[in-house]
Amino acid sequence: PALDDPDAAADRHARVLAARGLSLGLVAVERGADALAAIGWQGALNHNEWIAPLAAVVRGWEDRFGARVVGLGFNTLELSVAAPPVTTRHAVQVAAEHWAFCPDILFQGPGTLAGYAEEIRGKTWWSFWWD
């Protein structure tokens, strides 16, 4: 069960992004993850030339963690997370998913799966970038 209402969590995180002066984009899709493919986003091109599998992963996170796409840049993706992993074991499992999804978060971050798992345990904001 979600710790927070996913849409309320997304609203809070979107306000943080808006305060940074970022532009708002609206895409006519049923779920935020579908926007990635609908607009032909290529932000992860250095990692994966096919966006559909990445969008499918985000859809899974929407269902499992109440994740919502709240920011999308040239090569960045920002998600709000209503029900993040709270145990170390679960965080390590999710960290492995994140690493497969976006290797830069580990290689340019803490350097170990366990270190990254500690960073995301209980965190209601997931950021991804592809260099």
SEVEXBA-398651 format. One line per 10 residues: number of its first residue (from 1); their letters; for each residue x, y, z of N, C-alpha, C, O. Coordinates in Angstrom, 2 decimals. Example, Ala and Ser with C-alpha at 12.3 -4.5 7.8 and 13.67 -1.06 7.14 Angstrom:
2
1) as) 13.19/-5.69/7.80/12.30/-4.50/7.80/13.20/-3.30/7.80/14.24/-3.32/8.46 ~ 12.85/-2.25/7.08/13.67/-1.06/7.14/12.90/0.03/7.87/13.41/1.14/8.04 .
END
This chain:
131
1) palddpdaaa) 0.82/-1.20/0.00/0.00/0.00/0.00/0.86/1.26/0.00/1.94/1.30/0.58 ~ 0.35/2.27/-0.66/1.08/3.53/-0.75/1.16/4.22/0.59/0.20/4.20/1.37 ~ 2.29/4.84/0.86/2.45/5.63/2.07/1.81/7.00/1.91/1.50/7.68/2.89 ~ 1.62/7.40/0.67/1.13/8.73/0.35/0.28/8.59/-0.91/0.45/7.64/-1.68 ~ -0.61/9.53/-1.12/-1.37/9.54/-2.37/-0.40/9.88/-3.50/0.24/10.93/-3.45 ~ -0.27/9.03/-4.53/0.70/9.28/-5.59/0.53/10.62/-6.29/1.52/11.29/-6.60 ~ -0.70/11.03/-6.53/-0.92/12.30/-7.22/-0.58/13.49/-6.33/-0.05/14.49/-6.82 ~ -0.86/13.40/-5.04/-0.50/14.47/-4.11/1.02/14.58/-4.00/1.57/15.68/-3.96 ~ 1.70/13.44/-3.95/3.16/13.45/-3.90/3.73/14.08/-5.16/4.67/14.87/-5.10 ~ 3.15/13.73/-6.31/3.61/14.31/-7.58/3.40/15.81/-7.60/4.26/16.55/-8.08 .
11) drharvlaar) 2.27/16.28/-7.09/2.01/17.72/-7.03/3.08/18.44/-6.22/3.57/19.50/-6.62 ~ 3.44/17.87/-5.08/4.46/18.51/-4.23/5.80/18.59/-4.96/6.47/19.62/-4.94 ~ 6.19/17.50/-5.59/7.48/17.49/-6.28/7.45/18.37/-7.53/8.45/18.99/-7.87 ~ 6.31/18.44/-8.20/6.19/19.31/-9.38/6.33/20.78/-8.97/6.89/21.58/-9.71 ~ 5.84/21.12/-7.78/6.00/22.50/-7.30/7.47/22.84/-7.08/7.89/23.97/-7.35 ~ 8.24/21.89/-6.61/9.68/22.11/-6.43/10.33/22.39/-7.78/11.14/23.30/-7.90 ~ 9.98/21.59/-8.78/10.53/21.81/-10.11/10.08/23.15/-10.69/10.86/23.85/-11.32 ~ 8.82/23.50/-10.47/8.30/24.77/-10.98/9.04/25.95/-10.36/9.26/26.96/-11.02 ~ 9.41/25.81/-9.10/10.14/26.89/-8.42/11.51/27.11/-9.06/12.09/28.19/-8.91 ~ 12.02/26.13/-9.75/13.30/26.26/-10.45/13.14/26.96/-11.79/14.13/27.20/-12.49 .
21) glslglvave) 11.90/27.29/-12.16/11.65/27.99/-13.41/11.60/27.09/-14.63/11.80/27.55/-15.75 ~ 11.35/25.81/-14.42/11.27/24.88/-15.55/9.93/25.00/-16.26/8.92/25.37/-15.65 ~ 9.92/24.69/-17.54/8.69/24.76/-18.33/7.80/23.56/-18.06/8.27/22.50/-17.65 ~ 6.52/23.73/-18.30/5.54/22.67/-18.15/5.19/22.12/-19.53/4.97/22.88/-20.47 ~ 5.14/20.81/-19.63/4.73/20.18/-20.87/3.56/19.25/-20.60/3.58/18.50/-19.63 ~ 2.56/19.30/-21.43/1.41/18.41/-21.29/1.37/17.45/-22.47/1.55/17.85/-23.62 ~ 1.14/16.18/-22.18/1.09/15.15/-23.21/-0.21/14.37/-23.01/-0.52/13.96/-21.90 ~ -0.95/14.18/-24.08/-2.25/13.49/-24.00/-2.05/11.98/-23.93/-2.14/11.28/-24.94 ~ -1.78/11.49/-22.73/-1.62/10.05/-22.48/-2.36/9.71/-21.19/-2.69/10.60/-20.40 ~ -2.61/8.43/-21.00/-3.32/8.02/-19.79/-2.41/7.95/-18.57/-2.87/8.15/-17.45 .
31) rgadalaaig) -1.14/7.66/-18.79/-0.19/7.53/-17.69/1.08/8.27/-18.05/1.47/8.33/-19.22 ~ 1.73/8.85/-17.05/2.94/9.61/-17.28/4.03/8.84/-18.00/4.74/9.39/-18.85 ~ 4.18/7.56/-17.65/5.22/6.75/-18.30/5.01/6.69/-19.81/5.97/6.60/-20.56 ~ 3.76/6.73/-20.24/3.46/6.65/-21.67/3.91/7.91/-22.42/4.10/7.87/-23.64 ~ 4.09/9.01/-21.70/4.54/10.25/-22.33/5.93/10.09/-22.93/6.24/10.71/-23.95 ~ 6.77/9.27/-22.30/8.13/9.09/-22.80/8.12/8.61/-24.25/8.83/9.16/-25.10 ~ 7.32/7.60/-24.52/7.24/7.07/-25.89/6.41/7.97/-26.79/6.73/8.13/-27.97 ~ 5.36/8.57/-26.25/4.46/9.39/-27.07/5.17/10.59/-27.68/4.87/10.99/-28.80 ~ 6.13/11.16/-26.95/6.84/12.33/-27.48/8.14/11.95/-28.19/8.84/12.81/-28.73 ~ 8.45/10.65/-28.19/9.68/10.21/-28.84/10.93/10.64/-28.09/11.97/10.91/-28.69 .
41) wqgalnhnew) 10.82/10.70/-26.77/11.95/11.12/-25.92/13.16/10.22/-26.17/13.03/9.00/-26.24 ~ 14.33/10.83/-26.30/15.55/10.07/-26.56/16.61/10.32/-25.50/17.81/10.16/-25.77 ~ 16.20/10.69/-24.33/17.14/11.05/-23.26/18.07/9.94/-22.84/19.18/10.21/-22.37 ~ 17.66/8.70/-22.99/18.49/7.57/-22.58/19.21/6.95/-23.77/19.65/5.80/-23.71 ~ 19.34/7.70/-24.85/19.89/7.16/-26.10/21.29/6.56/-25.92/21.62/5.59/-26.60 ~ 22.10/7.12/-25.03/23.44/6.57/-24.81/23.40/5.21/-24.14/24.39/4.47/-24.16 ~ 22.27/4.87/-23.54/22.14/3.60/-22.83/21.25/2.62/-23.60/21.54/1.42/-23.66 ~ 20.19/3.13/-24.18/19.20/2.26/-24.82/18.51/3.06/-25.92/17.91/4.10/-25.64 ~ 18.59/2.58/-27.14/17.98/3.33/-28.24/16.47/3.14/-28.33/15.80/3.84/-29.09 ~ 15.92/2.19/-27.57/14.49/1.92/-27.61/13.83/2.43/-26.34/14.13/1.95/-25.25 .
51) iaplaavvrg) 12.95/3.40/-26.46/12.32/3.99/-25.29/11.18/3.13/-24.74/10.89/3.21/-23.54 ~ 10.53/2.33/-25.57/9.38/1.54/-25.10/9.72/0.66/-23.89/8.93/0.62/-22.95 ~ 10.86/-0.05/-23.88/11.16/-0.85/-22.69/11.37/0.00/-21.44/10.97/-0.40/-20.34 ~ 11.99/1.17/-21.60/12.18/2.05/-20.44/10.84/2.58/-19.94/10.62/2.66/-18.73 ~ 9.96/2.94/-20.86/8.63/3.40/-20.46/7.88/2.29/-19.73/7.14/2.55/-18.79 ~ 8.07/1.05/-20.17/7.42/-0.08/-19.50/7.93/-0.24/-18.07/7.16/-0.56/-17.16 ~ 9.22/-0.02/-17.86/9.78/-0.09/-16.50/9.14/1.00/-15.63/8.75/0.73/-14.50 ~ 9.04/2.21/-16.16/8.43/3.30/-15.40/6.97/2.98/-15.09/6.49/3.29/-14.00 ~ 6.27/2.36/-16.03/4.88/1.94/-15.76/4.83/0.99/-14.57/3.97/1.10/-13.70 ~ 5.76/0.06/-14.53/5.82/-0.87/-13.40/6.05/-0.13/-12.09/5.46/-0.48/-11.07 .
61) wedrfgarvv) 6.91/0.87/-12.11/7.16/1.67/-10.89/5.94/2.49/-10.52/5.68/2.73/-9.34 ~ 5.18/2.94/-11.53/3.92/3.63/-11.22/3.01/2.71/-10.41/2.43/3.12/-9.41 ~ 2.89/1.47/-10.85/2.01/0.51/-10.18/2.54/0.09/-8.81/1.78/0.03/-7.85 ~ 3.82/-0.18/-8.72/4.39/-0.74/-7.49/4.73/0.29/-6.43/4.63/0.01/-5.23 ~ 5.14/1.49/-6.85/5.63/2.49/-5.90/4.85/3.80/-5.92/5.20/4.73/-5.20 ~ 3.80/3.87/-6.74/3.08/5.13/-6.87/3.96/6.20/-7.49/3.81/7.39/-7.19 ~ 4.89/5.78/-8.36/5.78/6.74/-9.02/5.00/7.54/-10.06/4.07/7.03/-10.68 ~ 5.40/8.79/-10.23/4.81/9.67/-11.24/5.93/10.44/-11.92/6.86/10.92/-11.26 ~ 5.85/10.57/-13.24/6.80/11.39/-13.97/6.48/12.84/-13.65/5.38/13.32/-13.93 ~ 7.44/13.55/-13.07/7.23/14.96/-12.75/8.23/15.86/-13.46/8.09/17.09/-13.44 .
71) glgfntlels) 9.23/15.28/-14.08/10.20/16.08/-14.80/10.89/15.28/-15.88/11.19/14.10/-15.69 ~ 11.13/15.91/-17.00/11.78/15.26/-18.13/12.63/16.30/-18.82/12.14/17.35/-19.23 ~ 13.90/16.01/-18.95/14.81/16.93/-19.61/15.47/16.26/-20.80/15.08/15.17/-21.21 ~ 16.47/16.92/-21.36/17.18/16.39/-22.51/17.66/14.96/-22.26/17.48/14.08/-23.10 ~ 18.27/14.74/-21.10/18.76/13.40/-20.75/18.49/13.07/-19.28/19.25/12.32/-18.65 ~ 17.42/13.63/-18.74/17.08/13.42/-17.34/15.62/13.02/-17.19/14.77/13.37/-18.01 ~ 15.35/12.30/-16.12/13.99/11.88/-15.78/13.83/12.01/-14.28/14.66/11.51/-13.52 ~ 12.77/12.69/-13.84/12.49/12.89/-12.42/11.16/12.23/-12.09/10.16/12.45/-12.77 ~ 11.16/11.41/-11.05/9.95/10.72/-10.61/9.67/11.06/-9.15/10.58/11.08/-8.33 ~ 8.40/11.32/-8.84/7.99/11.35/-7.44/7.62/9.91/-7.08/7.20/9.14/-7.93 .
81) vaappvttrh) 7.79/9.57/-5.81/7.57/8.18/-5.38/6.76/8.21/-4.09/7.25/8.65/-3.05 ~ 5.53/7.72/-4.16/4.63/7.76/-3.00/4.93/6.66/-1.99/4.71/6.84/-0.80 ~ 5.44/5.53/-2.45/5.69/4.39/-1.56/7.07/3.80/-1.84/7.18/2.72/-2.42 ~ 8.13/4.51/-1.44/9.48/4.02/-1.72/9.82/2.79/-0.87/9.14/2.52/0.13 ~ 10.85/2.06/-1.26/11.27/0.93/-0.42/11.77/1.46/0.92/12.47/2.47/0.98 ~ 11.39/0.78/1.99/11.79/1.25/3.33/12.74/0.30/4.04/13.40/0.69/5.01 ~ 12.82/-0.93/3.59/13.78/-1.85/4.20/15.04/-1.90/3.34/14.99/-1.64/2.14 ~ 16.14/-2.23/3.97/17.40/-2.32/3.23/17.31/-3.38/2.14/17.76/-3.16/1.02 ~ 16.74/-4.52/2.46/16.64/-5.61/1.48/15.84/-5.17/0.25/16.26/-5.40/-0.88 ~ 14.70/-4.53/0.48/13.87/-4.07/-0.65/14.60/-2.98/-1.42/14.55/-2.94/-2.65 .
91) avqvaaehwa) 15.27/-2.08/-0.71/16.00/-1.01/-1.37/17.11/-1.56/-2.27/17.35/-1.01/-3.35 ~ 17.78/-2.63/-1.85/18.81/-3.24/-2.68/18.19/-3.83/-3.95/18.76/-3.71/-5.03 ~ 17.04/-4.45/-3.82/16.36/-5.00/-4.99/15.98/-3.89/-5.97/16.18/-4.03/-7.18 ~ 15.44/-2.80/-5.45/15.06/-1.68/-6.31/16.29/-1.00/-6.89/16.28/-0.56/-8.04 ~ 17.36/-0.91/-6.10/18.61/-0.33/-6.60/19.13/-1.10/-7.80/19.65/-0.51/-8.75 ~ 18.99/-2.42/-7.78/19.41/-3.23/-8.92/18.58/-2.90/-10.16/19.10/-2.85/-11.27 ~ 17.28/-2.67/-9.97/16.43/-2.26/-11.09/16.88/-0.92/-11.63/16.98/-0.73/-12.84 ~ 17.15/0.02/-10.73/17.59/1.36/-11.14/18.90/1.27/-11.93/19.08/1.95/-12.93 ~ 19.81/0.42/-11.46/21.10/0.27/-12.12/20.93/-0.27/-13.54/21.58/0.21/-14.46 ~ 20.05/-1.25/-13.72/19.78/-1.78/-15.06/19.11/-0.73/-15.94/19.36/-0.67/-17.15 .
101) fcpdilfqgp) 18.28/0.10/-15.35/17.54/1.15/-16.05/18.47/2.30/-16.44/18.35/2.85/-17.53 ~ 19.38/2.66/-15.54/20.24/3.83/-15.73/21.58/3.60/-15.03/21.74/3.99/-13.87 ~ 22.55/2.97/-15.70/23.82/2.64/-15.07/24.57/3.83/-14.49/25.33/3.68/-13.53 ~ 24.37/5.03/-15.05/25.09/6.21/-14.56/24.81/6.51/-13.10/25.67/7.08/-12.42 ~ 23.64/6.14/-12.59/23.33/6.45/-11.19/24.26/5.74/-10.23/24.51/6.22/-9.12 ~ 24.77/4.60/-10.64/25.70/3.86/-9.79/27.14/4.25/-10.11/27.92/4.53/-9.20 ~ 27.49/4.28/-11.39/28.87/4.56/-11.78/29.28/6.00/-11.47/30.44/6.24/-11.14 ~ 28.35/6.94/-11.56/28.67/8.33/-11.25/28.16/8.73/-9.87/28.23/9.90/-9.48 ~ 27.64/7.76/-9.15/27.12/8.02/-7.81/27.98/7.32/-6.77/29.21/7.47/-6.78 ~ 27.36/6.57/-5.88/28.10/5.98/-4.76/29.05/4.86/-5.15/29.94/4.52/-4.37 .
111) gtlagyaeei) 28.89/4.28/-6.33/29.82/3.26/-6.79/29.48/1.84/-6.40/30.03/0.90/-6.98 ~ 28.59/1.65/-5.44/28.18/0.30/-5.05/26.67/0.22/-4.99/25.98/1.21/-4.74 ~ 26.16/-0.97/-5.22/24.72/-1.19/-5.14/24.21/-0.92/-3.73/23.16/-0.30/-3.56 ~ 24.95/-1.37/-2.73/24.54/-1.16/-1.34/24.52/0.33/-1.00/23.61/0.81/-0.32 ~ 25.51/1.07/-1.48/25.55/2.51/-1.22/24.38/3.23/-1.87/23.77/4.11/-1.27 ~ 24.08/2.85/-3.10/22.95/3.47/-3.79/21.63/3.08/-3.12/20.72/3.90/-3.01 ~ 21.53/1.83/-2.67/20.30/1.38/-1.99/20.03/2.24/-0.76/18.88/2.58/-0.49 ~ 21.07/2.58/-0.03/20.89/3.44/1.15/20.40/4.83/0.74/19.62/5.46/1.46 ~ 20.85/5.31/-0.42/20.41/6.62/-0.91/18.93/6.64/-1.24/18.26/7.66/-1.03 ~ 18.40/5.54/-1.76/16.99/5.55/-2.19/16.03/5.02/-1.14/14.82/5.18/-1.27 .
121) rgktwwsfww) 16.55/4.39/-0.09/15.66/3.83/0.94/14.86/4.97/1.58/15.43/5.87/2.20 ~ 13.54/4.91/1.44/12.65/5.92/1.99/12.57/7.22/1.20/11.83/8.12/1.59 ~ 13.31/7.33/0.12/13.36/8.57/-0.66/12.14/8.68/-1.57/11.81/7.74/-2.29 ~ 11.49/9.82/-1.55/10.27/10.03/-2.33/10.54/10.74/-3.66/9.62/11.26/-4.29 ~ 11.77/10.75/-4.08/12.16/11.42/-5.32/13.26/10.59/-5.96/14.31/10.38/-5.34 ~ 13.05/10.11/-7.18/14.08/9.37/-7.90/14.49/10.18/-9.12/13.64/10.60/-9.91 ~ 15.79/10.40/-9.27/16.33/11.14/-10.41/17.23/10.23/-11.23/18.04/9.48/-10.69 ~ 17.08/10.31/-12.53/17.90/9.51/-13.44/18.51/10.44/-14.49/17.89/11.41/-14.90 ~ 19.73/10.12/-14.92/20.38/10.88/-15.97/21.25/9.94/-16.79/21.78/8.95/-16.27 ~ 21.37/10.25/-18.04/22.17/9.45/-18.95/23.17/10.36/-19.64/22.78/11.30/-20.34 .
131) d) 24.45/10.09/-19.45/25.51/10.89/-20.10/26.02/10.19/-21.33/26.91/10.71/-22.01 .
END
